[in-house]
């Protein structure tokens, strides 16, 4: 068996890939949302965000849970009420819930307008990340490079356990799909490399692959031709 990669290297390489996938996902999702909005004759997220910033209005694009969104709305409401209420009355609002704030001060703040400035993208962005971007990212890099950017950074390479020169399309798909299987039960599939006799994870076994550590590249020292040395000695 070639020099197999240890768990920590594999973990950090996957972490780097996850960050890159998140950034790509956000970019792809924004482009998609702009195209979709244009097709409907509506204004896209970017245009709406720019307008909100110019007007000083709250605007949030988030993939957080409903609880986190409610906390953001409470803070946004209180910031606006601080400008319109006496200090004593404003202090009392800190003990009020979101529902109580909306009921008590609907005549002072346009709550509906603030809520329109919150765009929830949790479901949409998860579809892009898990199905579109992540699968394409891993499949293409495994098929053509046998390395993702994260694995290349840590000198790792995915190889075929059966001795194939490089991974095929279906094998690359199996490994990409295997990541989903490895995340089940708290990511036990990734941790399997720690106790497996062959040093394989769940997705390695699904795709008949393993990850090896490549040797460091040594810089070649260029030697001067003998003719140059002879001229210098003269």
Secondary structure, DSSP 4 states (H G I P E B T S, - for coil): ---BPPHHHHHHHHHHHHHHHHHHHHHHHHHHHHHHHHHTT---HHHHHHHHHHHT---EEE---HHHHHHHHHHHHHHHHHHHS-HHHHHHHTTS-HHHHHHHSTTTS-HHHHHHTEEE-HHHHHHIIIIIIHHHHHHHHHHHTS--HHHHHTTEEEEETT--SS--HHHHHHHHHHHHHHTHHHHHHHHGGGT-TT---HHHHHHTEEEEEPPPPPPPPPPPPHHHHHHHH-
